[in-house]
Structures are given as structure tokens and as C-alpha cells.
Amino acid sequence: MKKKIEIANTLLDAFPFIKEFRGETVVIKYGGAAQIDPLLKEQFAKDIVLLYLVGLKPVIVHGGGKRINEYLEKLNIKTEFKDGQRVTSKENMEVVEMVLSGLINKEITSLLNTHGAKAIGISGKDALFLKAKPKDEGAFGYTGNITEVNSEIIDNLLSENIIPVIAPIASGEELGHIGYNINADLAASKIAVAINAKKVVFLTDTKGVLDKGKNLISTLYRKDVKGLIEDGTINGGMIPKVNACLEAVEGGVEKAHIIDGRIEHSILLELFTSEGIGTVIRKVNL
């Protein structure tokens, strides 16, 4: 009986957050170990379906760099990285689209549907949902920067109670263009702004943003970020994630979250508990 009461108390603790977020849109960037480990994949799907069933409107944007590298290696196709980002050749781009749109996207969609949601997988090329131009005037090949988001596509899916699962591939400007490989963090940020999401959540393989003592910084404000980058507190691969968060909150998203996707039910723990488990980035201190 004691255990049953504890379960009831846990549900009651989550109740205010469920009430607050009901009907709100949350963009979730899905990547890292949570996308590779079979148990974490299963738990992720269950968490998203729970959000869906209690009235939130989740939108999934996924990456897939590790799987892309595996297939490039199998096919003996060389790939190059510059400043931590892939220089996407035409051969690379064909594999990128195959893995993201054809493999990972449909795997996620299938998991969500199996657990009771209605999910549809799309890429940015569908209905010209995402348009892009070459990053740094073509220095990164077919890696692009988003120039336009057609938010109506996502709005229509959400209005039909469908979870969009988005592969970060964008259309080029000219007819018949092969498309562009888009950084999933930046895609999630752009999409969150375009659809007026309340939150954007980035699943990573770290606790969140850490201070120099490796302690979690639970709340971070825009005004503090520049100094933390300059003094090296925020470094390496965390810099583009934090910049994606900043772009989102500056564009009107209320909060951006960086959380550890290696923890089971990390999304629920972040959204439905007072303390959360990761770093929340806000525009200003309210």
C-alpha cells in the first residue's frame, strides 16, 4: 500500500505541470545515446506518447550522425569534418538522406505508433517545409543553413492530433536540387520559433551545461552565456547547442532545455518536476 501511495503522490506532483503545459507545443531534439540504446529508445517513445496523451503537442526533430558514419564506412565513402560539422559531399548527401529520412525517421515513427500515438515522419523536403542555402557560401558542401520554415505544415499535423517526426533535410532553392543536410540542433531551434513552441528540449549525452567544477548549471540566462564561452566554461560541442538554445529563446520560445538523454524518462523528469534534471536557458530573469 505504501508503494501505491508513493505512486499516487508522484502523479499529484506532476499534475500542476501537466495542467500548465496542456495544449502547448514542445519541440524535442532527439539524438545521442537515447537514439542508439534499445532500452532508451523504447523509454523515449513511451515518454513522448505520455506527453501526447496528457494533452501536450510534441514535435520531434532527430539527428543521426553516428548511424550516417556507420553507413558511409560500410559503403566506403569518405566524409570530412570542419569545425565539428560535416562537409557534405554529393555522395555523402545521398547516404545522409537515406539514413535520416528512410531509416531513423521511420524507426521513430513506428515506435510512437506502436505505443498508441499517431505519428507521421517527414523531412524538410516534403511540401517544401524547410528551405536552405549553402552554409558559408558552400564551404561545407551540401550542409546548409535554413532560410525558410513553412510552419503551416506542422500546424496542420498538430491540429489533426498527429506527432510530426522531422528529419533535418532541407530543399534547395532551385528545381531538382538534391537538398541540404541541416544540423539537427539548429533545425529544432528554427522550427520551435516558427511554430511558436513553448519549449524546446535538446537530448544530449551530458548532464547539461556544467561549470568549471563540473557541477550542473540548472538555470542560465542569455546575458551570461557570452562570458561563459569566453572563459572556456562552455566549450566544444556544447557551444552550438547553447547557441541553438539562444536562437530559440530570442525568437520567442519561453524556455530551452539541455538534458541528459542517457537517463531513463529524462523528458518527464525535466518537464514534470520542480527541480528538473538539466539546464534551462531563458532570455531574461523573471
C-alpha positions as CSV (number, residue, x, y, z in Angstrom):
1,M,0.0,0.0,0.0
2,K,2.9,2.4,0.8
3,K,4.3,2.0,-2.7
4,K,0.9,2.6,-4.2
5,I,0.6,5.8,-2.2
6,E,4.0,6.9,-3.4
7,I,2.9,6.4,-7.0
8,A,-0.2,8.5,-6.4
9,N,1.9,11.3,-4.8
10,T,4.2,11.2,-7.8
11,L,1.3,11.7,-10.2
12,L,-0.1,14.5,-8.0
13,D,3.3,16.2,-8.0
14,A,3.2,16.2,-11.8
15,F,-0.3,17.5,-12.0
16,P,0.4,21.3,-11.9
17,F,2.9,20.9,-14.8
18,I,0.5,18.8,-16.9
19,K,-2.1,21.4,-16.3
20,E,0.2,24.2,-17.3
21,F,1.6,22.6,-20.5
22,R,-1.7,21.1,-21.7
23,G,-2.3,22.2,-25.3
24,E,1.2,23.7,-25.6
25,T,3.7,22.7,-28.3
26,V,7.1,21.3,-27.2
27,V,9.9,20.7,-29.8
28,I,12.2,17.8,-28.8
29,K,15.6,17.3,-30.5
30,Y,16.3,13.6,-30.3
31,G,19.8,12.4,-30.6
32,G,22.8,10.8,-28.8
33,A,22.7,7.6,-26.8
34,A,18.9,7.9,-26.4
35,Q,18.7,7.3,-30.2
36,I,21.1,4.3,-30.1
37,D,20.4,2.3,-26.9
38,P,17.4,-0.1,-27.4
39,L,16.1,0.4,-23.9
40,L,16.4,4.2,-24.1
41,K,14.7,4.2,-27.5
42,E,11.8,2.3,-26.0
43,Q,11.5,4.6,-23.0
44,F,11.8,7.7,-25.2
45,A,8.8,6.5,-27.3
46,K,6.7,5.9,-24.2
47,D,7.6,9.3,-22.7
48,I,6.5,11.1,-26.0
49,V,3.3,9.1,-26.1
50,L,2.6,10.0,-22.5
51,L,3.1,13.7,-23.3
52,Y,0.7,13.3,-26.2
53,L,-1.9,11.5,-24.2
54,V,-2.0,14.2,-21.4
55,G,-2.5,16.9,-23.9
56,L,0.9,18.3,-24.9
57,K,1.8,18.6,-28.6
58,P,5.2,17.1,-29.1
59,V,7.2,17.7,-32.3
60,I,10.3,15.5,-32.8
61,V,13.4,16.6,-34.7
62,H,16.1,13.9,-34.9
63,G,19.7,13.7,-35.8
64,G,21.6,10.6,-36.8
65,G,25.3,11.4,-37.2
66,K,26.6,8.1,-35.7
67,R,24.4,6.0,-38.0
68,I,25.3,8.1,-41.0
69,N,29.0,7.5,-40.3
70,E,28.4,3.7,-40.0
71,Y,26.7,3.6,-43.4
72,L,29.4,5.8,-45.0
73,E,32.0,3.4,-43.7
74,K,30.1,0.3,-45.0
75,L,29.8,1.9,-48.4
76,N,33.5,3.0,-48.3
77,I,32.5,6.7,-48.9
78,K,34.8,9.2,-47.3
79,T,33.5,12.0,-45.2
80,E,35.2,15.2,-43.8
81,F,34.5,17.4,-40.8
82,K,35.4,21.0,-40.4
83,D,34.9,22.8,-37.1
84,G,32.9,19.8,-35.8
85,Q,30.4,19.9,-38.7
86,R,30.2,17.5,-41.7
87,V,31.3,18.8,-45.1
88,T,28.6,17.0,-47.0
89,S,29.6,15.9,-50.5
90,K,27.0,14.8,-53.1
91,E,27.8,11.1,-52.3
92,N,27.5,11.9,-48.5
93,M,24.2,13.7,-49.1
94,E,22.6,10.6,-50.7
95,V,23.6,8.5,-47.7
96,V,22.5,11.2,-45.2
97,E,19.1,11.3,-46.7
98,M,18.8,7.5,-46.9
99,V,19.7,7.1,-43.2
100,L,17.8,10.1,-41.8
101,S,14.6,10.0,-43.9
102,G,14.5,6.4,-44.8
103,L,15.9,4.6,-41.7
104,I,15.9,6.6,-38.5
105,N,12.8,8.7,-39.2
106,K,10.6,5.6,-39.9
107,E,12.0,3.7,-36.9
108,I,11.0,6.6,-34.6
109,T,7.6,6.9,-36.2
110,S,6.9,3.2,-36.0
111,L,7.8,3.1,-32.3
112,L,5.5,6.0,-31.5
113,N,2.6,4.5,-33.4
114,T,3.2,1.1,-31.8
115,H,2.7,2.7,-28.4
116,G,-0.5,4.4,-29.2
117,A,0.2,7.7,-30.8
118,K,-0.5,9.0,-34.3
119,A,2.9,10.0,-35.8
120,I,3.9,10.9,-39.3
121,G,7.5,11.1,-40.5
122,I,8.6,13.9,-42.8
123,S,11.7,15.6,-44.0
124,G,12.1,19.3,-44.8
125,K,11.8,18.4,-48.4
126,D,8.2,17.3,-48.0
127,A,5.9,20.1,-49.1
128,L,9.0,22.4,-49.1
129,F,8.6,22.5,-45.4
130,L,12.3,23.6,-44.9
131,K,14.3,25.6,-47.4
132,A,18.0,26.3,-47.1
133,K,21.1,27.8,-48.7
134,P,24.7,26.5,-48.5
135,K,26.5,27.1,-45.2
136,D,29.3,29.6,-45.5
137,E,28.8,30.0,-49.3
138,G,29.4,26.4,-50.0
139,A,32.4,25.8,-47.8
140,F,30.6,22.8,-46.2
141,G,29.3,21.3,-49.5
142,Y,25.7,20.3,-49.1
143,T,25.5,21.2,-45.5
144,G,23.0,24.1,-45.3
145,N,21.5,26.9,-43.2
146,I,17.7,27.1,-43.0
147,T,16.3,30.2,-44.8
148,E,12.6,29.4,-44.5
149,V,10.2,27.3,-42.4
150,N,6.7,26.7,-43.6
151,S,5.1,26.4,-40.2
152,E,1.6,25.7,-41.7
153,I,2.8,22.1,-42.5
154,I,3.4,21.4,-38.8
155,D,0.4,23.4,-37.6
156,N,-1.8,21.3,-39.8
157,L,-0.4,18.0,-38.5
158,L,-0.8,19.2,-34.9
159,S,-4.4,20.2,-35.5
160,E,-5.1,16.7,-36.5
161,N,-3.6,15.4,-33.3
162,I,-0.6,13.9,-35.2
163,I,3.0,13.9,-33.9
164,P,5.4,15.2,-36.6
165,V,8.8,13.4,-36.7
166,I,11.2,15.5,-38.7
167,A,14.4,14.5,-40.5
168,P,16.6,17.6,-40.8
169,I,16.9,17.6,-44.6
170,A,16.0,20.8,-46.4
171,S,15.1,21.7,-50.0
172,G,17.4,23.8,-52.2
173,E,16.2,26.9,-53.9
174,E,16.4,25.6,-57.5
175,L,14.4,22.9,-59.2
176,G,15.7,19.3,-58.8
177,H,18.3,20.2,-56.1
178,I,19.5,17.2,-54.1
179,G,18.8,19.0,-50.8
180,Y,20.8,20.1,-47.8
181,N,22.0,18.4,-44.6
182,I,20.9,20.5,-41.7
183,N,22.4,20.4,-38.1
184,A,19.5,18.9,-36.1
185,D,20.0,21.3,-33.1
186,L,19.7,24.3,-35.3
187,A,16.7,22.8,-37.2
188,A,15.0,22.2,-33.9
189,S,15.6,25.8,-32.8
190,K,14.3,27.3,-36.1
191,I,11.2,25.0,-36.1
192,A,10.4,25.9,-32.5
193,V,10.5,29.6,-33.2
194,A,8.4,29.2,-36.4
195,I,5.6,27.2,-34.7
196,N,5.6,29.3,-31.5
197,A,6.6,26.4,-29.3
198,K,6.5,26.9,-25.6
199,K,9.7,24.9,-25.0
200,V,12.5,23.2,-27.0
201,V,14.3,20.3,-25.4
202,F,17.7,19.0,-26.5
203,L,18.6,15.4,-25.5
204,T,22.3,15.1,-25.2
205,D,25.0,12.7,-23.7
206,T,25.9,15.1,-20.9
207,K,24.1,16.4,-17.7
208,G,23.6,19.8,-19.3
209,V,25.8,22.9,-19.1
210,L,28.5,22.4,-16.4
211,D,30.5,25.0,-14.5
212,K,34.3,24.7,-14.2
213,G,33.9,22.4,-11.3
214,K,31.8,20.0,-13.5
215,N,28.7,20.9,-11.5
216,L,25.4,21.3,-13.3
217,I,24.2,24.9,-14.0
218,S,20.5,24.5,-13.6
219,T,19.4,27.9,-15.0
220,L,21.3,30.0,-17.5
221,Y,20.3,33.5,-18.8
222,R,21.2,34.9,-22.2
223,K,23.3,37.7,-20.7
224,D,25.6,35.2,-19.0
225,V,26.3,32.9,-22.0
226,K,28.9,35.1,-23.8
227,G,31.1,35.3,-20.7
228,L,30.9,31.6,-20.1
229,I,32.0,30.9,-23.7
230,E,34.8,33.4,-23.5
231,D,36.2,32.0,-20.3
232,G,36.0,28.4,-21.6
233,T,33.3,27.2,-19.2
234,I,31.1,26.4,-22.2
235,N,33.3,24.8,-24.8
236,G,33.5,22.2,-27.6
237,G,30.2,20.6,-28.8
238,M,28.2,22.4,-26.1
239,I,28.7,25.8,-27.8
240,P,26.5,25.1,-30.8
241,K,23.8,23.5,-28.6
242,V,23.8,26.6,-26.3
243,N,23.7,28.9,-29.4
244,A,20.7,26.9,-30.7
245,C,19.0,27.5,-27.3
246,L,19.7,31.2,-27.5
247,E,18.3,31.4,-31.0
248,A,15.2,29.8,-29.8
249,V,14.6,32.0,-26.7
250,E,15.5,35.1,-28.7
251,G,12.9,34.1,-31.2
252,G,10.1,33.8,-28.6
253,V,10.4,30.3,-27.2
254,E,9.8,30.6,-23.4
255,K,12.5,28.1,-22.3
256,A,15.2,25.9,-23.9
257,H,16.3,22.8,-22.0
258,I,19.5,20.8,-22.4
259,I,19.1,17.4,-20.7
260,D,20.8,14.1,-20.3
261,G,19.1,11.6,-22.7
262,R,21.0,8.7,-21.1
263,I,18.7,8.9,-18.1
264,E,15.5,6.9,-18.4
265,H,12.4,9.1,-18.6
266,S,14.6,12.3,-18.8
267,I,11.9,14.3,-20.6
268,L,9.3,13.5,-18.0
269,L,11.7,14.3,-15.2
270,E,12.6,17.7,-16.8
271,L,9.1,18.8,-17.7
272,F,7.0,17.4,-14.8
273,T,9.2,18.0,-11.7
274,S,10.0,21.2,-9.9
275,E,13.8,20.7,-9.9
276,G,14.2,19.2,-13.4
277,I,17.4,17.3,-14.3
278,G,19.2,19.6,-16.8
279,T,20.0,23.2,-17.7
280,V,17.2,25.6,-18.5
281,I,18.1,28.6,-20.7
282,R,15.9,31.7,-20.6
283,K,16.1,35.0,-22.2
284,V,15.7,37.1,-19.0
285,N,15.5,36.6,-15.3
286,L,11.8,36.9,-14.5
